[in-house]
Amino acid sequence: MSPRWEPNPDVRTGRHVVSHLHAHLVFVTKYRRGVFTDEMLARCGEIMREVCADFEVELREF
């Protein structure tokens, strides 16, 4: 079989679709002031991890 047809664990396949998606989200506050407290960042991190687990995706950095 051709090497281009070897399965790649990073590529998600469906019946009629192949996808390899990356997203980079940046949250910027108005006037770039430091408004996020440690508690807020910790809670946002928990939420992001839960969402990533639901979508079966990898959170590389927060």
C-alpha positions as CSV (number, residue, x, y, z in Angstrom):
1,M,0.0,0.0,0.0
2,S,1.2,3.5,-0.7
3,P,2.8,5.4,2.2
4,R,0.3,8.2,1.9
5,W,-2.5,5.9,2.9
6,E,-0.9,4.9,6.2
7,P,-3.2,5.9,9.1
8,N,-2.2,9.0,11.0
9,P,-3.5,9.2,14.7
10,D,-3.6,13.0,14.5
11,V,-6.0,13.0,11.6
12,R,-9.7,12.5,12.3
13,T,-11.7,10.7,9.6
14,G,-15.4,10.2,9.1
15,R,-17.4,8.6,6.4
16,H,-16.9,11.5,3.8
17,V,-14.5,13.8,5.7
18,V,-10.9,14.0,6.8
19,S,-9.9,16.7,9.2
20,H,-6.8,17.9,11.0
21,L,-7.8,21.1,12.9
22,H,-5.8,23.5,15.1
23,A,-7.2,26.4,17.0
24,H,-5.3,29.2,18.7
25,L,-7.6,31.3,21.0
26,V,-6.3,34.6,22.5
27,F,-8.4,36.5,25.0
28,V,-7.5,40.2,25.1
29,T,-9.1,42.6,27.5
30,K,-10.0,46.2,26.7
31,Y,-7.0,48.4,26.9
32,R,-4.9,45.3,27.7
33,R,-5.3,45.8,31.4
34,G,-4.5,43.0,33.8
35,V,-8.1,42.2,34.9
36,F,-7.9,38.4,35.3
37,T,-7.2,37.3,38.8
38,D,-5.6,34.0,39.7
39,E,-9.0,32.6,40.7
40,M,-10.5,33.6,37.3
41,L,-7.6,32.0,35.4
42,A,-7.9,28.8,37.4
43,R,-11.7,28.6,36.7
44,C,-11.1,29.3,33.0
45,G,-8.5,26.6,32.9
46,E,-11.0,24.1,34.4
47,I,-13.7,25.0,31.9
48,M,-11.3,24.7,28.9
49,R,-10.1,21.3,30.1
50,E,-13.7,20.1,30.5
51,V,-14.7,21.4,27.0
52,C,-11.6,19.8,25.5
53,A,-12.4,16.5,27.1
54,D,-16.0,16.6,25.8
55,F,-14.7,17.2,22.2
56,E,-11.9,14.7,22.6
57,V,-9.2,17.2,21.8
58,E,-5.9,18.1,23.3
59,L,-5.3,21.3,25.2
60,R,-1.6,21.9,24.7
61,E,-1.2,25.1,26.7
62,F,-3.3,27.4,28.9
